[in-house]
Amino acid sequence: LNGKAICFAACHLDASKHETRAYQATQIMLALSTLECDAEVWMGDFNTRPTMLHLPSGKYGDACCPWPEVELAVSHMAPKEAREAVLKVDDMGIMVPPDRQYKEMPIKFPATFHKRYRRAEKDQCKKLPTKGDNPQSMAAGLVTQAGLMTHDTNEQIGHPYLAYFGGHEGLEGEETSIQHILQANEFWKASKSSYPCKPSSDILCWAGSETRESCQASGCFNTHKASHCPGYTDRIIFKPGDGVLEPCSYSSFQGESIAALADHNPVIASFKLGVHTSL
């Protein structure tokens, strides 16, 4: 475009093993480097998972999902706290290290994987009780839920999601009621310390609302596997080049029935063409 080559790559990396994902990512970066692009956008399912450096081997491998922190945060509508817990251990920065010079816009949306879904051929929501018939989960029942949900400061969750859940998370760095509630429930995390690698249940829903309505609005995670840590497998990273691309927004479509058609919420990034490519 205007003498500048903008290259796009899509991927679906291995879900089972970090070493395989890292190898696949390396091959994609090698392929892109041979094209000598002026700017790059690389998107897809990176299948990030909790990963840690294992000693004395010095190799990276599977790590526990921080289930106590994640379950408490999700049950109490604290997406920022849930996000911080999982991104600390996800292997994106290992697969695509900083010296490769890829960038990612700040993630300010709730986790996008692994959601319960509702399709014509398979409905993972239909066996759940309706809203009036189901008590909140054990974790959510520890405190009141009124007024705790959530949007991030850039309002990228979207109005349908806010309309469904209501409330406000608070500004970055501002201590809000959710921080007080999470601090007051530290004892619950401690009670799970003997089995931190296992989820408490095969379902985890925002506000502890394990109902058909919440599931149908893409509000529930499918946690039947310990490896299905509510996280950010679908990502968009880029190399902007010398003023070729200017990042604008990074968001995820959540909280609507259409989002419940898949076990991943869609992730969207927008860019402006820089001054060197303006028409």
Salt bridges, closest charged atoms under 4 A:
GLU19 OE1 - LYS17 NZ 3.97
ASP45 OD2 - HIS12 NE2 3.34
ASP45 OD2 - HIS264 NE2 3.92
GLU71 OE1 - LYS192 NZ 3.31
GLU81 OE2 - LYS80 NZ 3.93
GLU84 OE2 - LYS80 NZ 3.81
ASP90 OD2 - ARG235 NH1 2.77
ASP91 OD2 - HIS18 ND1 2.94
ASP91 OD2 - ARG21 NH2 2.76
GLU104 OE2 - ARG235 NE 2.70
ASP152 OD1 - ARG83 NH2 3.05
GLU172 OE2 - LYS108 NZ 3.01
GLU175 OE2 - HIS180 ND1 3.77
GLU186 OE2 - LYS189 NZ 3.13
ASP202 OD1 - ARG116 NH2 3.60
ASP234 OD2 - HIS264 ND1 2.57
GLU246 OE1 - LYS272 NZ 3.95
ASP263 OD2 - HIS114 NE2 3.25
ASP263 OD1 - HIS264 NE2 3.75
